[in-house]
Amino acid sequence: MSWWGRRGKGKGTNGQQDGGGREKGGEAHGQDQEVDAEEVHAAAVRELTALLATPENLSRLGKLKKEYEGQRSSVEVQISLLTGRQTEDARTGLNRLEHSRKQVDTIIGIKEKLEAIIDQSETALPEYSEIRQVWLIRRNLHRTLQDLDLIKAMPTELKLVEEQLERAAQSPDDSEDGDRALPDVHRRLLQLERRQQAALFSARNVPEKHQALSEQFSNLDRFFERIESRVLQMVERQEAADEQIRTAMHGQSPSNVDVSSSKVRSWCGMIISTLKEYMRSKFDMLCLSLTSMPVVDIPLLVSEHQKISDDIVTVKDVVEPCFPPHYHIFELFVETYHALTVELVQDLMQTHVASFSPSDIIAVVNWLRDYHGQLEGLEATVSPVLTDDLDVLLQGYNYQTESMMRGWANRILEDDLKVPPESMSDGKLYTIAPIDLFKMIDQQFEVADALGLEKSMYNLAMTVTNVLEDYRLSLIEMITKKWRGMSLDHICAQVNNSAKCVECCMELQEELEDKMSSHLFENIELQSVADGFTSIARIGSEALARIVLEDVQPAVARLFTSRWYSGDDRPGESIVATIADYCEEFRVYLLESYYRKVLVNILDELVVWVVGQLLSETNKADGAAIPIDSGFFLALEEDFDGLYQGFIELGLPQKMLTSRIRPLEMLRTFCSLKVDSTESSKELVVTWFLNVLELHPDLPMDAIARLLRRKRKLDQKARTAILQTCIHLAAEHAGAEGKGDQVDFFSRVYKEMGVKPLADNAVIEHGVVNMVKSVLKRRHKGGAKADEEEQSSHSASRYHQRAADRPLAFSTLSALGVPLNAIDITHKLYL
């Protein structure tokens, strides 16, 4: 790279480097850097010397010169642009500084002028502060005099009001003159009331003055009572007149009622409408205004609604006696306020219930109970009774609770995988998911306990059952589908968690049994949920076993190969060592019972794999399976003993180990039999077969045939005889149940091998066909050679005679006990 290229990549805007790559500038952050011209020149000389060192570069001298000139021009343009940009930025900054300086000068000038004006004012008015204080005192005195004048005038105004009331009282009951004076009297009383309130407020800090004013205004309340009574009398007269007019309109009125000039005023309806409007506005101000907030303050709402209840009590004690009984003022207040309360509760349950905390729900229920208790104490009857419909009101809450609990359970499960498991004092691994889950459930039951409603408790118990079941299924799905991506620690923790979940389910079931009646408790299926959590331990144990088995699977595939037979490869030791490494961690992390489940799962599947490998007639290493002889037995016995002793050392009880390793032990026994074509060998195999049938009636003939074919000292006739005897014995034991724990063991083996066992007759036919193919192959080779010789010697008659005699060889198969259908198949194969 050229010197110009290195210069363009220097640190900082103006940074430059020497040939060794060391920065020669000073400090960063845009500070100017000094350039050592001598070092730059030396670097350029070294670069030029390097370029001209080879003949090839000398021939390209003109081209190199153009390239460097182009690079220099590019760098100069970049420097020019950068310099121009920096210059423009600097110019802008200077302009702003100049503008700021001018503004500061202007402000300083204004400040100086203000200070000069203040000085002049103080010089012109040396008593300014005293003058202002005098002015304030004068203003206050003026206001005080006005107030005193108003107070002094109040007795006179009260006397005028009293005279108006007397004139109204002296007028006849049906006269409208007194009624017309009432609005003016009421207006004057309201003005006097406002003056009273202002005077008492100003004298609040002077007890003597406050007491004197209170005595002076004592008659004001009496005047209000008189005018209210007069107003009610006026309303009653008008109601009576309205009734007469309505009767006259229906043709039932006395003759002295002029229907054409009369007017129905309906003042009672106006009063009722005005009172309802007042109650609505007051209820909106106190209660409904609080529900417009995103989160309702329930304690504040309950406190404000208590004022409504106090208002009802006031109406009962004070207001109702002032109205005629047929106005039903108390019932009006109770019904109107109750209808508004019902709307309020419905709005809370439909809109805000999702944001309620458990304490909020308890507060709402207690509030409604206290509210109806107060109404019952006042002998008020309302409908609907909110405490009777709590199930309906809490239906939305129950739905929200279920959704909330499901969301919590899912988040708990998701967060559980993000946090490393916790280790207890004994080393066992757990996570906090069960603790958080049942803590959430306990909080919801605290709300149900506070409600004191059995139906609510029952609904919550059903909801919790569904949530726990969904949590269990989600956990099972996670372990089943994602076990390869999970760490051993988390799987072990989830297995141990299942025990905690079962314990918590049983505790919850006992608590619910004490709190609920038997006919409701019978419908709660917490026992089945607890049983379902035990399946998590089983699935988790199987996942742990699969992790181990996948690790040892390549070693199992190396069993029963030529290298295994010769002792060059010892996969059995590798299998035991790998399992031991895993189980050292499992023994620390898992509870004892779950640790044994993992061992059992590993052993069960491992025995199936080993037996499948033993029965397989091919392997990837050698092609065909190796023969079973004494050397084979010794190698197998060594691996069997190592496997047996390994699981004993890992802590698996001998009883559990023996029953599960028995299939491999029985096949090991078969491999130890010295089987040949003698009758005694046949008896050994038959005796072994009878012992196997007692434990594994599903042992197919195909498995025996596979093993017998690998006994090279056994001819086909003896092999066929043994198989026929075994088939006869298996038919006698057909339908018998096995005595072992793994009656379907060989079905699992063949499923693992990916093949189906041949039927009994097909086993014999398969062996005969293989034998005949082998014999015919050898004879065909010999016959073909003889045919060539005969044809070359023109002995055609002898050739055709031998070809005609070959089918006669099949007649000898009958003497071997071969079924006719097998002979027919073999004949067809030959043709």
C-alpha positions, 0 to 999 in steps of 0.5 A: 500500500502506498504512503498516501493510502496509509496516511488516509487511514490515520487516527483522527481527522488530521492524524498521520502515521510513520512507516512503522504505523506509530501515530505521530499526532498529539491528543485526540478530540480534534486537536491539531497534530504536528507533522514531522516533515523529515519523518514523512520525507523518510517514509516516502523515500523508503516507499519509493525505494521498495517500489523501484527494487524490482525490474517489473516495477521499473517498467511500470514507472509511468503507470505508478506515477499516474496512480500516485498522482491520482491518489494525491489529487484525491487526498487533496480534494478530501482535505479541501472539502474537510477544511471548507466544512470546518471553516463553515462550521467555525464561521457559523459558531462565530456568528452565534457567539457574536449574536449572543454577545450582543444580546448579553450587552443589551440585557446588561444595558436594560439592567443598568437602566432599571437600577437607575430608575429604581434609584431615582424612585427611591430618591423621589419617594423616600417614604415609599414603603410607608406609603404602600403600607398606609394604602393597604391599611386604607383598603382593608379599612374600606372593605371592613366598613363595607362589611360592617354596613352590610352587617348593620343593614341585615337586621333591617333586611331581616325585618323586611323579610319577616314583614313580607312573610307575615303578609303572605301568611295573612293572605287566604290559603288559596290566594296567589298574592302571598305566593307571588312574594315568595320568590323575592323573599327567597332571593333576599334570604339567599343574599343574606345567607351569603353575607352570613357565610362571608362574615363568619369566615372573616371572623373565624380567628376571633372567637368573640366576633364569631359568636356575636355574628352567629347570634345576630344571624340566628333568625336566618335559619328560622326564616328559611324554615318558614319559607320552605313550609310556605313553599310546600303549602303552595305546592300542595295547593297547586297539586290540589288545583291540578287534580281538580283540573285533571278531573274536570278535563275528564268530565267529572269536575264541579261546575265552578272549575273553568277548564278553559282558563286553568293550567296544570302546573305539575310542580310536584313533578318539577320537584321530583325531576329537580331532585333526581337531577341533583342526585345524578349530578352529586353521584357523578361528582362523587363516584362516577368521576372516579371510574373515568380513570384508567385505574380506579382507586377502590378505597377512595371510591368506597369512601365517596360512596359512603357520602351517598349513604350518609345523604340517604340517612339525612333524607330519612331523618330530616328531609322526609318529615318536611314533605307530604307522605304521598311524595315518598321522598325517602323512597325517591332518594333510595331508588335513584341512588340505588339505580346509580349504584347498580350502574356503577358496579356494572361498569366496574365489573365490565370495564375495570375488573381486570385491573383489580387487585385481590384487596380491591375485590375484597373491598368491593364485596365488603362495600356492597355488603355494608351498603345493603346493611345500611339500607336494611337498617333504614327499612329500605327495600331495593332491587336488585340486591347486589349481594345476591348477584355477586356470582353474576357480578364476579363472572367477569372477574372469574373469566379475567382471573382465569385469563390472568392465571393462564398468562402468569403460568405461561410466563412462569414457564418461559422465565423458568428456562431463562434462569439457572436451577437452584441447588438445595442443601443436598444438591438436588436441583429445583426451580422457583416455577412451582413456588411462584405458580402456587403462590399465585393460586394461594392469592386467588383463594385468599380473595375467595375466602374473604368473599365467603361465597362457596360458589365463588370458591368452587368456581375458582377451584375449577379454574385452578384445576384447568390452569394447572392442567394446561401448565402440566400439558405445556410442560410435557410438550416442552420436555417432549419436543425440546429436550434436545435443546434443554440442559441436563440441569433444567430437565433434572429440575423439572423432574424434581419439580413434579414432586413439589407440584404433586405435594402442593396439589394434595395440600390444596385438595385437603384445604378445599375439602374442609371449606366446601360441601361434599357435593361440590368438592366431588366435582373438583379433579385435583387428584387427577391433576396431581397424578398427571404431574407424576407423568412429568417425572416419567417423561423427564426421566425418559428424556434424560435416558434418551440423552444418555442412550444417544451418546452410547448408541455408536458404541452399541453399534460396534458390539458383535463385530470382528474387532469386538470379537478379537478384543481390539475394540471394547465398546462394552467398557465405553458404554458402562463408563459413559453411563457412569459419567452421566449418572454421577450427575443424576445421582446428585441432581435428582431425588432418589426415586427419580434417579432410579427411574432414569437408571431403569429407563436406560437399562431397559432401552439399552438391553433392547438395543444390545439384543437387537444388535445380537440378533441382527445378521448384518453389521456395518463393520463386517457385513455378515454377522460373525459366528457364535462360538466359544470366543464369542461367548467369552466376549459376550460374558465379559461385557454382560458382567461389566454391564451388570456390575456397572449398574449395581455400582450405580445404585440400581437394586439387584432385584430391579436389575435382574428382571430387566437384564434377564433377556440378555442373560438368556441369550448369553446362556444360549450362546454358551451352549455347545450345539451340534448335530447330536441329539443331546445338543437338541435337548439342550436347546429345547430345555433352554427354549422351555425356560425362556417361554415361561418368561417371554412367550413372545419369543419368535422362532425367527430369533432362534433361527437367527441364532442357530444359523450362526452355530456353524457346527449345526447342519440344516437337518438338525437345525430344522429338527430343533426349530420344528420341536420348538414350534411344537412346544410354542404351540402347546404354550400358546395363550400362556401369560409370561411370568416376567416384567417384560412380556413384550420384550422381543416385540420391542426388539424387532421394532427397534431392528425395523423388521418383522419376525418371520412366521414359524413355517416361513422360518423353516422355508427360509432356512431350506431355501438358503441351504438349497441355494448354497448347494445348487450354487456349488453344484451348478459351478461343478456342473457347468465345468463338466458341461463344458468338457462334455460339449467340447468332447461332443458327449451330448448324451451324457450332458442331457442325462445329467441335466435330467437327473438334477431335479432328482436331487430334490427328492432327497429333501423329503428325507430331511423333513422339509415341508412340500411347499418349501420343496416346491418353492425351492424347485421354482427357484432352481428352474 
